[in-house]
């Protein structure tokens, strides 16, 4: 499915050591969104991810040492926002965030962009139609609890990295929460600001971590980052650490304690 509006879209792709699949991800996105500008946030990969992304035609933001997903995607978003764009038109109207390991399935994300463009929601999030890998659900459940506790929302895909939003939403949720807390913090900040959350089931594939030592270490790090988001957003604090966060709708939904 091709997006109904592709000439005003930027795609920001999070990647770390995805050299084997980043070209397929970029190619699939380019086919689905032929007018989009593709950016890759390379978190100091050591396997040639940045070179592969540039060879595939993407703009790459890469730093000398790892900064975690949230930090590197923040840097990429800021680079996109400061880019003059084609013919000096500035940044696009809509932004799609996704992970670099989606491969050929990345092109299935068009419904997220369409939902935002149609006004169905302000922040569209993909739910994986099929669960691949994963652990026992502790990290997922804790992220959902943090979001519910801080803003009252009850998402089914709280840590999905596949998200579309208008430019004003992106500006409101920057900077992203550090590391793996990025999506959890983003949801809280958006809902508190009065933006509408929508979730859409999409057939996607990715490199999932399983029930291995490496997988459990990964999920433990996620839990720590989600806990940091819970603490950092106490008392209505937003992505900049300040409070209160004024809602675009005039009131802030959900709990904040």
Buried (B, 14 or more C-beta within 10 A) or exposed (E): EEBEBBEBBBBBBBBBBBBBBBBBBBBBBBEBBEEBBBBBBBBBBEEBBBBBBBEBEBBBBBEEEBBBBBBBBBBBBEBBBEBEEEEEEEBBBBBBBBBBBBBEBBBBBBBBBBBBBEEEBBBBBBBBEEEEEBBEEEBBEBBBBBBBBBBBBEBEBBBBBBBBBBBEBBEBBBBBBBBBBBBBBBBBBBBBBBBBBBBBEBEBBBBEBEEEEEBBEBBEBBBEBBBBBBEBBEEBBBBEEEEEBBBBEEEBBBEBE
